[in-house]
Amino acid sequence: MSGTDLSDLTARLLDAAKKAGAEAADAMAVDGTAVSIDVRQGALEQAERAEGVEIGLRVLIGGRQACVSASDISDRTIGDMAERAVTMARIAPEDPYAGLADPSQLARDWDLAALELNDPSEDPSAQALEEDALRLEAAALGVEGITQVSAASASFTRQRVELAASNGFSGGYARSSRGLSGVAISGEGLKMERDYAGESRIFQSDLPSPEEVGRLAAERTVARQNPRRPKTGAYPVMIDERVSSSLISHLLSAVNGSSVARGSSWLRGAMGEQVLPEGMSILEDPHRVRVQGSRPFDAEGLPTRKRVIVENGILKSWTLDLATARKLGLESTGNASRGLSSAPGPAAGNIALTQGTKSQSELLAEMGTGLLVTSFIGATINPNTGDYSRGASGFWIENGQIVYPVNECTIAGNLRDMLKGIVAANDARAHLSHVVPSLLVEGLTLAGE
């Protein structure tokens, strides 16, 4: 990363906005480095490196706002940005709920070191990343039945983020990420099957070995050979931990303040009602150590905090930023998120669903006959009704055991009914931002043969 003083940069942006006529403003500056290495057939296929500083400015005039961004940090560009943003804001539609936080709401003290968001060790070299990708590819090719590896990648990013606003807030933090991924292929022609594995961690020392990731991608691919289509009918479905968080993400979308404020949520009016089985909760914790979704403050400078979204099956909280909270007559939950060229919007971060006491295999034994889903293809979700339909692949289960791989089928149901009856396994991975175990869902419609 460059040695640019990001706090000075955001201060320059705010000063330019004030001079251009903005009544209020906030500014972001991001300084980052990203390196990605791809190998194929034992040789380097692609190497990418990106680095630089980007800036974003939001200005407010009354209830009107506009956002602009740039990758040039010269005084001239910053001045032009501010003038353009003010001109845009003056003709923007009025939003009575837009506005910065009151100074009394702002985060004042935080322990950034305690979150461990940035690996202090040296950045890996491009050569080290290439070696990791080659080791991953070799491990995958060493599994019987694998004919090729279409992608073997290693990557590293390090980024600094600074946020400042005319209400007095100023703060920043850095985060790093180290990743490995691979896609393995078995068979040829129409009998070709593929699957993948990928891992990422904040700290290099926490990352699994390339061999582990490569073998996992290969074993998943081999298991998919000679798939069939299941018979159409109503069956229980086990959604594997690999993809189960997508089901909970639909609930998180439905309790997002933007959807609720627009009246386009299938959970509108459900506050205080049962949305999950009794005994099951969803907790958000933005202060988990070494987890990508952690952060000391949100995109509006408000302190982040632990909160309960669902408690004992009962919906307890919407996910709100300042604007949606004002529209709903509530307080922000400290969940504002934003990009350099966009206004803040609410988004949930680290969440955890209550785990069960049984393993996936034990729940499959209880399920008897049905479908184990390991990947989804596309989605049709009605945000107003919760009607749910997704393409899926995985494995057919009989007598609690896998009997053959499955592809080209569709599962369908209604999210409100589905979520009230889910049964959780105990296999969630604790390092993920969304800690969600495998989920057994009863009574879904399966469209196959």
DRENDO-1510 file (C-alpha; in Angstrom, 1 decimal, always signed):
<recs>
REC; n; res; u; v; w
REC; 1; MET; +0.0; +0.0; +0.0 .
REC; 2; SER; +1.1; +3.6; -0.5 .
REC; 3; GLY; +2.1; +5.9; +2.3 .
REC; 4; THR; -0.8; +8.3; +1.6 .
REC; 5; ASP; -2.3; +9.9; +4.7 .
REC; 6; LEU; -5.9; +8.9; +4.3 .
REC; 7; SER; -7.2; +11.1; +7.2 .
REC; 8; ASP; -5.6; +14.2; +5.5 .
REC; 9; LEU; -7.3; +13.1; +2.2 .
REC; 10; THR; -10.8; +12.8; +3.8 .
REC; 11; ALA; -10.2; +16.2; +5.5 .
REC; 12; ARG; -9.4; +17.7; +2.0 .
REC; 13; LEU; -12.6; +16.3; +0.6 .
REC; 14; LEU; -14.7; +17.7; +3.4 .
REC; 15; ASP; -13.1; +21.1; +3.0 .
REC; 16; ALA; -13.7; +21.1; -0.7 .
REC; 17; ALA; -17.4; +20.1; -0.2 .
REC; 18; LYS; -17.9; +23.0; +2.2 .
REC; 19; LYS; -16.3; +25.5; -0.2 .
REC; 20; ALA; -18.5; +24.2; -3.0 .
REC; 21; GLY; -21.6; +24.9; -1.0 .
REC; 22; ALA; -22.5; +21.6; +0.7 .
REC; 23; GLU; -24.4; +21.9; +4.0 .
REC; 24; ALA; -23.0; +18.5; +5.2 .
REC; 25; ALA; -20.8; +15.9; +3.8 .
REC; 26; ASP; -18.9; +12.6; +4.5 .
REC; 27; ALA; -15.9; +11.3; +2.7 .
REC; 28; MET; -14.2; +7.9; +2.3 .
REC; 29; ALA; -10.7; +7.0; +1.2 .
REC; 30; VAL; -9.5; +3.5; +0.4 .
REC; 31; ASP; -5.9; +2.5; -0.1 .
REC; 32; GLY; -5.4; -1.1; -1.2 .
REC; 33; THR; -3.2; -3.7; -2.8 .
REC; 34; ALA; -4.5; -6.9; -4.4 .
REC; 35; VAL; -2.5; -9.7; -5.9 .
REC; 36; SER; -4.0; -12.8; -7.7 .
REC; 37; ILE; -2.2; -15.7; -9.3 .
REC; 38; ASP; -3.8; -18.4; -11.5 .
REC; 39; VAL; -2.0; -21.5; -12.7 .
REC; 40; ARG; -3.0; -24.2; -15.2 .
REC; 41; GLN; -1.3; -27.4; -16.2 .
REC; 42; GLY; +1.7; -26.7; -14.0 .
REC; 43; ALA; +2.4; -23.2; -15.4 .
REC; 44; LEU; +1.5; -19.6; -14.7 .
REC; 45; GLU; -1.7; -18.7; -16.5 .
REC; 46; GLN; -2.5; -15.2; -15.2 .
REC; 47; ALA; -1.0; -12.8; -12.7 .
REC; 48; GLU; -2.8; -9.6; -11.6 .
REC; 49; ARG; -1.8; -6.9; -9.3 .
REC; 50; ALA; -3.8; -3.8; -8.5 .
REC; 51; GLU; -2.9; -1.0; -6.1 .
REC; 52; GLY; -3.9; +2.6; -5.6 .
REC; 53; VAL; -6.0; +5.0; -3.7 .
REC; 54; GLU; -9.7; +5.7; -4.4 .
REC; 55; ILE; -11.9; +8.4; -2.9 .
REC; 56; GLY; -15.6; +9.0; -2.5 .
REC; 57; LEU; -17.6; +12.0; -1.4 .
REC; 58; ARG; -21.3; +12.4; -0.4 .
REC; 59; VAL; -22.7; +15.9; -0.1 .
REC; 60; LEU; -26.1; +16.9; +1.4 .
REC; 61; ILE; -28.1; +20.0; +0.8 .
REC; 62; GLY; -31.3; +20.0; +2.8 .
REC; 63; GLY; -32.9; +16.6; +2.1 .
REC; 64; ARG; -31.0; +16.2; -1.2 .
REC; 65; GLN; -27.8; +14.2; -1.6 .
REC; 66; ALA; -25.3; +13.1; -4.3 .
REC; 67; CYS; -22.3; +10.8; -4.3 .
REC; 68; VAL; -19.2; +10.9; -6.5 .
REC; 69; SER; -15.9; +9.0; -6.6 .
REC; 70; ALA; -12.5; +9.2; -8.2 .
REC; 71; SER; -9.1; +7.5; -8.3 .
REC; 72; ASP; -7.1; +10.7; -8.7 .
REC; 73; ILE; -6.3; +12.5; -5.4 .
REC; 74; SER; -5.0; +15.8; -6.9 .
REC; 75; ASP; -6.4; +19.0; -5.5 .
REC; 76; ARG; -7.9; +19.8; -8.8 .
REC; 77; THR; -9.8; +16.5; -9.0 .
REC; 78; ILE; -11.0; +16.9; -5.4 .
REC; 79; GLY; -12.3; +20.4; -6.1 .
REC; 80; ASP; -14.0; +19.2; -9.3 .
REC; 81; MET; -15.6; +16.3; -7.5 .
REC; 82; ALA; -17.0; +18.6; -4.8 .
REC; 83; GLU; -18.5; +21.0; -7.3 .
REC; 84; ARG; -20.0; +18.2; -9.4 .
REC; 85; ALA; -21.5; +16.6; -6.3 .
REC; 86; VAL; -23.1; +19.8; -5.1 .
REC; 87; THR; -24.5; +20.5; -8.6 .
REC; 88; MET; -26.0; +17.0; -8.6 .
REC; 89; ALA; -27.4; +17.3; -5.1 .
REC; 90; ARG; -29.2; +20.5; -5.9 .
REC; 91; ILE; -31.3; +18.7; -8.6 .
REC; 92; ALA; -31.6; +15.4; -6.8 .
REC; 93; PRO; -35.0; +14.3; -5.5 .
REC; 94; GLU; -35.6; +15.3; -1.9 .
REC; 95; ASP; -35.3; +12.6; +0.8 .
REC; 96; PRO; -36.6; +13.8; +4.2 .
REC; 97; TYR; -34.8; +10.9; +5.9 .
REC; 98; ALA; -31.3; +11.5; +4.4 .
REC; 99; GLY; -28.7; +13.1; +6.7 .
REC; 100; LEU; -25.6; +12.6; +8.9 .
REC; 101; ALA; -25.7; +11.2; +12.4 .
REC; 102; ASP; -26.1; +13.5; +15.3 .
REC; 103; PRO; -22.7; +14.0; +17.0 .
REC; 104; SER; -24.1; +12.3; +20.2 .
REC; 105; GLN; -24.6; +9.1; +18.2 .
REC; 106; LEU; -21.1; +8.7; +16.9 .
REC; 107; ALA; -18.6; +6.1; +17.9 .
REC; 108; ARG; -15.9; +7.6; +20.1 .
REC; 109; ASP; -13.7; +4.8; +21.3 .
REC; 110; TRP; -12.9; +1.4; +19.9 .
REC; 111; ASP; -10.2; -1.3; +20.4 .
REC; 112; LEU; -9.1; -1.9; +16.8 .
REC; 113; ALA; -6.3; -4.2; +17.8 .
REC; 114; ALA; -8.7; -6.5; +19.6 .
REC; 115; LEU; -10.5; -7.3; +16.4 .
REC; 116; GLU; -7.3; -8.5; +14.6 .
REC; 117; LEU; -8.5; -7.5; +11.1 .
REC; 118; ASN; -5.0; -7.0; +9.7 .
REC; 119; ASP; -2.2; -9.7; +9.5 .
REC; 120; PRO; +1.0; -7.9; +10.6 .
REC; 121; SER; +3.2; -10.4; +8.8 .
REC; 122; GLU; +4.9; -9.5; +5.5 .
REC; 123; ASP; +2.8; -9.6; +2.3 .
REC; 124; PRO; +3.4; -12.8; +0.4 .
REC; 125; SER; +5.4; -12.5; -2.8 .
REC; 126; ALA; +3.9; -13.3; -6.2 .
REC; 127; GLN; +6.3; -16.3; -6.3 .
REC; 128; ALA; +4.9; -17.6; -3.0 .
REC; 129; LEU; +1.3; -17.3; -4.2 .
REC; 130; GLU; +2.2; -19.1; -7.5 .
REC; 131; GLU; +3.8; -21.9; -5.5 .
REC; 132; ASP; +0.7; -22.3; -3.4 .
REC; 133; ALA; -1.5; -22.4; -6.5 .
REC; 134; LEU; +0.8; -25.0; -8.1 .
REC; 135; ARG; +0.6; -27.2; -4.9 .
REC; 136; LEU; -3.2; -26.9; -4.9 .
REC; 137; GLU; -3.4; -28.0; -8.6 .
REC; 138; ALA; -1.0; -30.9; -8.0 .
REC; 139; ALA; -3.0; -32.2; -5.0 .
REC; 140; ALA; -6.2; -32.1; -7.0 .
REC; 141; LEU; -4.7; -33.9; -10.0 .
REC; 142; GLY; -3.4; -36.5; -7.6 .
REC; 143; VAL; -6.9; -37.7; -6.8 .
REC; 144; GLU; -8.0; -40.6; -9.0 .
REC; 145; GLY; -10.8; -39.6; -11.4 .
REC; 146; ILE; -9.7; -36.0; -11.9 .
REC; 147; THR; -8.8; -35.2; -15.6 .
REC; 148; GLN; -8.0; -31.6; -15.2 .
REC; 149; VAL; -8.0; -28.5; -12.9 .
REC; 150; SER; -9.7; -25.6; -14.7 .
REC; 151; ALA; -8.6; -23.1; -12.1 .
REC; 152; ALA; -6.1; -23.0; -9.2 .
REC; 153; SER; -5.7; -19.7; -7.6 .
REC; 154; ALA; -4.0; -17.9; -4.7 .
REC; 155; SER; -4.6; -14.3; -3.7 .
REC; 156; PHE; -3.8; -11.7; -1.2 .
REC; 157; THR; -5.3; -8.3; -0.4 .
REC; 158; ARG; -4.5; -5.6; +2.1 .
REC; 159; GLN; -6.7; -2.5; +2.4 .
REC; 160; ARG; -6.9; +0.6; +4.5 .
REC; 161; VAL; -10.3; +2.4; +4.9 .
REC; 162; GLU; -10.8; +5.9; +6.3 .
REC; 163; LEU; -14.2; +7.6; +6.9 .
REC; 164; ALA; -14.8; +11.2; +8.0 .
REC; 165; ALA; -17.8; +13.5; +8.1 .
REC; 166; SER; -18.7; +17.1; +8.8 .
REC; 167; ASN; -20.4; +16.1; +12.0 .
REC; 168; GLY; -17.0; +15.5; +13.6 .
REC; 169; PHE; -16.5; +11.8; +13.0 .
REC; 170; SER; -13.2; +10.5; +11.8 .
REC; 171; GLY; -11.9; +6.9; +11.9 .
REC; 172; GLY; -10.2; +4.2; +9.9 .
REC; 173; TYR; -8.9; +0.6; +10.0 .
REC; 174; ALA; -7.0; -1.8; +7.8 .
REC; 175; ARG; -7.8; -5.4; +6.9 .
REC; 176; SER; -6.1; -8.2; +5.0 .
REC; 177; SER; -7.3; -11.4; +3.3 .
REC; 178; ARG; -5.4; -14.4; +2.1 .
REC; 179; GLY; -7.2; -16.9; -0.2 .
REC; 180; LEU; -6.9; -20.2; -2.0 .
REC; 181; SER; -9.4; -21.8; -4.5 .
REC; 182; GLY; -9.6; -24.5; -7.1 .
REC; 183; VAL; -12.0; -26.0; -9.6 .
REC; 184; ALA; -11.5; -29.7; -10.5 .
REC; 185; ILE; -13.0; -31.6; -13.4 .
REC; 186; SER; -13.7; -35.3; -13.9 .
REC; 187; GLY; -14.8; -37.1; -17.1 .
REC; 188; GLU; -14.9; -35.8; -20.6 .
REC; 189; GLY; -17.5; -34.4; -23.0 .
REC; 190; LEU; -21.1; -34.8; -21.8 .
REC; 191; LYS; -20.0; -36.8; -18.8 .
REC; 192; MET; -17.8; -34.0; -17.5 .
REC; 193; GLU; -18.5; -32.9; -13.9 .
REC; 194; ARG; -16.9; -30.2; -11.8 .
REC; 195; ASP; -16.8; -28.9; -8.3 .
REC; 196; TYR; -14.7; -26.5; -6.3 .
REC; 197; ALA; -13.2; -25.6; -2.9 .
REC; 198; GLY; -12.1; -22.3; -1.6 .
REC; 199; GLU; -10.8; -20.9; +1.7 .
REC; 200; SER; -9.9; -17.4; +2.9 .
REC; 201; ARG; -8.6; -16.1; +6.1 .
REC; 202; ILE; -7.5; -12.7; +7.5 .
REC; 203; PHE; -4.3; -14.3; +8.8 .
REC; 204; GLN; -2.0; -16.4; +6.6 .
REC; 205; SER; -1.3; -18.7; +9.5 .
REC; 206; ASP; -4.9; -19.6; +9.8 .
REC; 207; LEU; -5.3; -20.7; +6.2 .
REC; 208; PRO; -5.5; -24.4; +5.4 .
REC; 209; SER; -2.8; -25.8; +3.2 .
REC; 210; PRO; -3.0; -25.8; -0.6 .
REC; 211; GLU; -3.0; -29.6; -0.5 .
REC; 212; GLU; -6.1; -29.7; +1.7 .
REC; 213; VAL; -8.0; -27.3; -0.6 .
REC; 214; GLY; -7.0; -29.1; -3.8 .
REC; 215; ARG; -7.9; -32.5; -2.4 .
REC; 216; LEU; -11.3; -31.3; -1.2 .
REC; 217; ALA; -12.1; -29.8; -4.6 .
REC; 218; ALA; -11.1; -33.0; -6.3 .
REC; 219; GLU; -13.0; -35.3; -3.9 .
REC; 220; ARG; -16.2; -33.2; -4.3 .
REC; 221; THR; -15.8; -33.5; -8.1 .
REC; 222; VAL; -15.3; -37.2; -8.1 .
REC; 223; ALA; -18.4; -37.7; -5.9 .
REC; 224; ARG; -20.5; -36.0; -8.6 .
REC; 225; GLN; -19.7; -38.5; -11.3 .
REC; 226; ASN; -22.6; -40.1; -13.2 .
REC; 227; PRO; -25.4; -38.0; -11.8 .
REC; 228; ARG; -29.1; -38.6; -12.3 .
REC; 229; ARG; -32.3; -36.6; -12.0 .
REC; 230; PRO; -34.5; -37.5; -9.0 .
REC; 231; LYS; -38.2; -38.2; -9.2 .
REC; 232; THR; -40.6; -35.4; -8.8 .
REC; 233; GLY; -42.5; -35.2; -5.5 .
REC; 234; ALA; -42.5; -33.8; -2.0 .
REC; 235; TYR; -39.5; -34.7; +0.0 .
REC; 236; PRO; -37.4; -33.5; +2.9 .
REC; 237; VAL; -34.3; -31.6; +1.8 .
REC; 238; MET; -31.0; -31.3; +3.7 .
REC; 239; ILE; -29.1; -28.1; +2.7 .
REC; 240; ASP; -25.4; -28.7; +3.2 .
REC; 241; GLU; -23.4; -26.3; +5.3 .
REC; 242; ARG; -21.6; -25.2; +2.2 .
REC; 243; VAL; -24.7; -23.4; +1.0 .
REC; 244; SER; -27.1; -23.3; +4.0 .
REC; 245; SER; -26.2; -19.6; +4.7 .
REC; 246; SER; -28.0; -18.7; +1.5 .
REC; 247; LEU; -31.3; -19.7; +3.1 .
REC; 248; ILE; -30.7; -17.6; +6.2 .
REC; 249; SER; -29.6; -14.7; +3.9 .
REC; 250; HIS; -33.2; -14.7; +2.5 .
REC; 251; LEU; -34.4; -14.0; +6.0 .
REC; 252; LEU; -31.8; -11.3; +6.5 .
REC; 253; SER; -32.9; -9.6; +3.3 .
REC; 254; ALA; -36.5; -9.7; +4.5 .
REC; 255; VAL; -35.6; -7.9; +7.8 .
REC; 256; ASN; -33.4; -5.4; +6.0 .
REC; 257; GLY; -34.6; -1.9; +6.7 .
REC; 258; SER; -34.6; -1.0; +3.0 .
REC; 259; SER; -37.1; -3.8; +2.2 .
REC; 260; VAL; -39.2; -3.1; +5.3 .
REC; 261; ALA; -39.4; +0.6; +4.7 .
REC; 262; ARG; -40.5; +0.0; +1.0 .
REC; 263; GLY; -43.1; -2.5; +2.2 .
REC; 264; SER; -41.5; -5.1; -0.1 .
REC; 265; SER; -40.6; -7.7; +2.5 .
REC; 266; TRP; -42.4; -11.0; +3.1 .
REC; 267; LEU; -41.7; -10.4; +6.8 .
REC; 268; ARG; -43.3; -6.9; +7.0 .
REC; 269; GLY; -45.5; -6.8; +10.0 .
REC; 270; ALA; -43.8; -9.8; +11.5 .
REC; 271; MET; -42.0; -8.1; +14.3 .
REC; 272; GLY; -42.6; -10.1; +17.5 .
REC; 273; GLU; -43.8; -13.1; +15.6 .
REC; 274; GLN; -42.3; -16.6; +15.2 .
REC; 275; VAL; -40.1; -16.8; +12.1 .
REC; 276; LEU; -37.8; -19.7; +13.2 .
REC; 277; PRO; -38.4; -22.8; +15.4 .
REC; 278; GLU; -38.6; -22.3; +19.1 .
REC; 279; GLY; -35.1; -22.4; +20.7 .
REC; 280; MET; -33.4; -21.1; +17.5 .
REC; 281; SER; -31.8; -17.6; +17.4 .
REC; 282; ILE; -29.8; -15.4; +15.0 .
REC; 283; LEU; -27.2; -13.2; +16.7 .
REC; 284; GLU; -25.0; -10.6; +15.1 .
REC; 285; ASP; -21.6; -9.9; +16.5 .
REC; 286; PRO; -19.5; -7.3; +14.6 .
REC; 287; HIS; -16.6; -7.7; +17.0 .
REC; 288; ARG; -15.6; -11.3; +16.4 .
REC; 289; VAL; -11.8; -11.7; +16.2 .
REC; 290; ARG; -10.2; -12.4; +12.8 .
REC; 291; VAL; -13.5; -12.5; +10.9 .
REC; 292; GLN; -14.0; -10.6; +7.7 .
REC; 293; GLY; -17.3; -9.1; +8.6 .
REC; 294; SER; -16.0; -7.5; +11.8 .
REC; 295; ARG; -15.6; -3.7; +12.1 .
REC; 296; PRO; -15.4; -1.1; +14.9 .
REC; 297; PHE; -17.9; +1.4; +13.4 .
REC; 298; ASP; -20.4; +1.4; +10.6 .
REC; 299; ALA; -20.4; +3.5; +7.3 .
REC; 300; GLU; -22.1; +6.4; +9.1 .
REC; 301; GLY; -19.7; +6.5; +12.0 .
REC; 302; LEU; -22.0; +4.8; +14.5 .
REC; 303; PRO; -20.6; +2.2; +16.9 .
REC; 304; THR; -21.2; -1.4; +16.0 .
REC; 305; ARG; -22.6; -3.7; +18.7 .
REC; 306; LYS; -23.8; -7.2; +19.3 .
REC; 307; ARG; -27.6; -7.6; +18.8 .
REC; 308; VAL; -30.3; -10.2; +18.6 .
REC; 309; ILE; -32.1; -10.4; +15.3 .
REC; 310; VAL; -34.2; -13.5; +16.1 .
REC; 311; GLU; -34.5; -14.8; +19.7 .
REC; 312; ASN; -36.0; -18.2; +20.6 .
REC; 313; GLY; -37.7; -18.2; +17.2 .
REC; 314; ILE; -39.2; -14.7; +17.6 .
REC; 315; LEU; -38.2; -11.8; +15.3 .
REC; 316; LYS; -36.7; -9.0; +17.5 .
REC; 317; SER; -35.0; -6.5; +15.2 .
REC; 318; TRP; -34.8; -5.0; +11.8 .
REC; 319; THR; -31.4; -4.2; +10.2 .
REC; 320; LEU; -31.2; -0.4; +10.0 .
REC; 321; ASP; -29.1; +2.5; +9.0 .
REC; 322; LEU; -30.0; +6.1; +9.8 .
REC; 323; ALA; -32.3; +6.7; +6.9 .
REC; 324; THR; -34.4; +3.6; +7.2 .
REC; 325; ALA; -34.5; +4.0; +11.0 .
REC; 326; ARG; -35.9; +7.5; +10.6 .
REC; 327; LYS; -38.5; +6.3; +8.1 .
REC; 328; LEU; -39.6; +3.6; +10.4 .
REC; 329; GLY; -39.5; +5.8; +13.5 .
REC; 330; LEU; -36.7; +3.7; +15.1 .
REC; 331; GLU; -33.1; +4.0; +16.0 .
REC; 332; SER; -30.2; +2.8; +13.7 .
REC; 333; THR; -28.8; -0.6; +14.6 .
REC; 334; GLY; -25.3; +0.5; +13.5 .
REC; 335; ASN; -25.5; -1.5; +10.3 .
REC; 336; ALA; -24.9; +1.1; +7.6 .
REC; 337; SER; -22.7; -0.1; +4.7 .
REC; 338; ARG; -21.6; +1.8; +1.6 .
REC; 339; GLY; -19.3; +2.0; -1.4 .
REC; 340; LEU; -17.3; +4.9; -2.6 .
REC; 341; SER; -19.9; +6.1; -5.0 .
REC; 342; SER; -23.1; +5.2; -3.1 .
REC; 343; ALA; -25.1; +6.4; -0.2 .
REC; 344; PRO; -25.2; +4.3; +3.0 .
REC; 345; GLY; -27.7; +1.4; +3.2 .
REC; 346; PRO; -28.4; -1.2; +5.8 .
REC; 347; ALA; -26.6; -4.6; +5.8 .
REC; 348; ALA; -26.1; -7.3; +8.4 .
REC; 349; GLY; -22.5; -8.4; +9.1 .
REC; 350; ASN; -21.4; -11.4; +11.2 .
REC; 351; ILE; -24.3; -13.5; +12.1 .
REC; 352; ALA; -24.6; -16.9; +13.8 .
REC; 353; LEU; -27.6; -19.3; +13.8 .
REC; 354; THR; -28.1; -21.5; +16.8 .
REC; 355; GLN; -26.6; -24.9; +16.0 .
REC; 356; GLY; -28.2; -28.2; +16.8 .
REC; 357; THR; -26.9; -31.2; +18.7 .
REC; 358; LYS; -26.8; -33.8; +15.9 .
REC; 359; SER; -24.4; -34.2; +13.0 .
REC; 360; GLN; -25.5; -34.0; +9.4 .
REC; 361; SER; -25.2; -37.8; +9.0 .
REC; 362; GLU; -27.4; -38.3; +12.1 .
REC; 363; LEU; -30.0; -36.0; +10.6 .
REC; 364; LEU; -29.8; -37.7; +7.2 .
REC; 365; ALA; -30.4; -41.0; +9.0 .
REC; 366; GLU; -33.6; -39.5; +10.5 .
REC; 367; MET; -34.6; -38.0; +7.2 .
REC; 368; GLY; -34.5; -41.4; +5.5 .
REC; 369; THR; -35.3; -40.5; +1.9 .
REC; 370; GLY; -34.8; -37.1; +0.3 .
REC; 371; LEU; -32.2; -34.8; -1.2 .
REC; 372; LEU; -28.9; -33.5; +0.1 .
REC; 373; VAL; -28.2; -30.1; -1.6 .
REC; 374; THR; -24.6; -29.1; -2.0 .
REC; 375; SER; -25.0; -26.4; -4.6 .
REC; 376; PHE; -27.6; -24.0; -6.0 .
REC; 377; ILE; -28.0; -22.6; -9.5 .
REC; 378; GLY; -30.0; -19.4; -9.9 .
REC; 379; ALA; -32.9; -18.3; -7.7 .
REC; 380; THR; -36.4; -17.1; -8.0 .
REC; 381; ILE; -37.5; -15.5; -4.8 .
REC; 382; ASN; -40.7; -13.4; -4.5 .
REC; 383; PRO; -39.7; -10.7; -2.0 .
REC; 384; ASN; -43.3; -9.9; -1.1 .
REC; 385; THR; -44.6; -13.4; -0.5 .
REC; 386; GLY; -41.5; -15.5; +0.2 .
REC; 387; ASP; -42.2; -18.0; -2.6 .
REC; 388; TYR; -39.0; -19.8; -3.2 .
REC; 389; SER; -37.6; -21.7; -6.2 .
REC; 390; ARG; -34.0; -22.7; -6.9 .
REC; 391; GLY; -32.1; -25.0; -9.2 .
REC; 392; ALA; -30.1; -27.5; -7.1 .
REC; 393; SER; -27.6; -30.4; -7.3 .
REC; 394; GLY; -26.3; -32.7; -4.7 .
REC; 395; PHE; -27.1; -36.3; -3.7 .
REC; 396; TRP; -30.1; -38.6; -3.4 .
REC; 397; ILE; -30.5; -40.1; +0.0 .
REC; 398; GLU; -32.2; -43.5; +0.8 .
REC; 399; ASN; -32.3; -45.1; +4.2 .
REC; 400; GLY; -30.2; -42.2; +5.4 .
REC; 401; GLN; -27.3; -43.0; +3.0 .
REC; 402; ILE; -26.1; -41.4; -0.2 .
REC; 403; VAL; -27.1; -43.6; -3.2 .
REC; 404; TYR; -26.3; -41.4; -6.2 .
REC; 405; PRO; -25.4; -37.8; -7.2 .
REC; 406; VAL; -28.2; -35.6; -8.5 .
REC; 407; ASN; -28.3; -32.7; -10.9 .
REC; 408; GLU; -30.8; -30.7; -12.9 .
REC; 409; CYS; -33.6; -30.5; -10.3 .
REC; 410; THR; -35.6; -27.7; -8.7 .
REC; 411; ILE; -36.7; -27.3; -5.1 .
REC; 412; ALA; -39.6; -25.0; -4.2 .
REC; 413; GLY; -41.5; -23.9; -1.2 .
REC; 414; ASN; -42.4; -20.8; +0.8 .
REC; 415; LEU; -39.6; -19.2; +2.9 .
REC; 416; ARG; -41.9; -18.4; +5.8 .
REC; 417; ASP; -43.1; -22.0; +6.1 .
REC; 418; MET; -39.7; -23.5; +5.4 .
REC; 419; LEU; -37.8; -21.5; +8.0 .
REC; 420; LYS; -40.3; -22.2; +10.8 .
REC; 421; GLY; -39.6; -25.9; +10.4 .
REC; 422; ILE; -35.9; -26.1; +9.9 .
REC; 423; VAL; -33.7; -28.5; +12.0 .
REC; 424; ALA; -30.1; -27.4; +12.4 .
REC; 425; ALA; -27.1; -29.7; +12.5 .
REC; 426; ASN; -23.9; -29.0; +14.4 .
REC; 427; ASP; -21.4; -28.6; +11.6 .
REC; 428; ALA; -21.1; -24.8; +11.1 .
REC; 429; ARG; -17.6; -23.4; +10.5 .
REC; 430; ALA; -16.7; -20.8; +13.1 .
REC; 431; HIS; -14.3; -18.7; +11.0 .
REC; 432; LEU; -17.0; -17.6; +8.5 .
REC; 433; SER; -18.9; -14.4; +8.7 .
REC; 434; HIS; -22.2; -16.3; +8.5 .
REC; 435; VAL; -22.0; -19.2; +10.9 .
REC; 436; VAL; -24.8; -21.5; +9.7 .
REC; 437; PRO; -24.9; -25.3; +10.0 .
REC; 438; SER; -26.5; -27.8; +7.6 .
REC; 439; LEU; -30.3; -27.3; +7.7 .
REC; 440; LEU; -33.0; -30.0; +7.3 .
REC; 441; VAL; -36.1; -28.6; +5.6 .
REC; 442; GLU; -39.3; -30.7; +5.5 .
REC; 443; GLY; -41.9; -30.9; +2.8 .
REC; 444; LEU; -40.3; -29.1; -0.2 .
REC; 445; THR; -41.5; -29.8; -3.7 .
REC; 446; LEU; -38.8; -31.4; -5.8 .
REC; 447; ALA; -39.1; -31.2; -9.6 .
REC; 448; GLY; -36.9; -33.8; -11.4 .
REC; 449; GLU; -38.0; -36.5; -13.8 .
</recs>
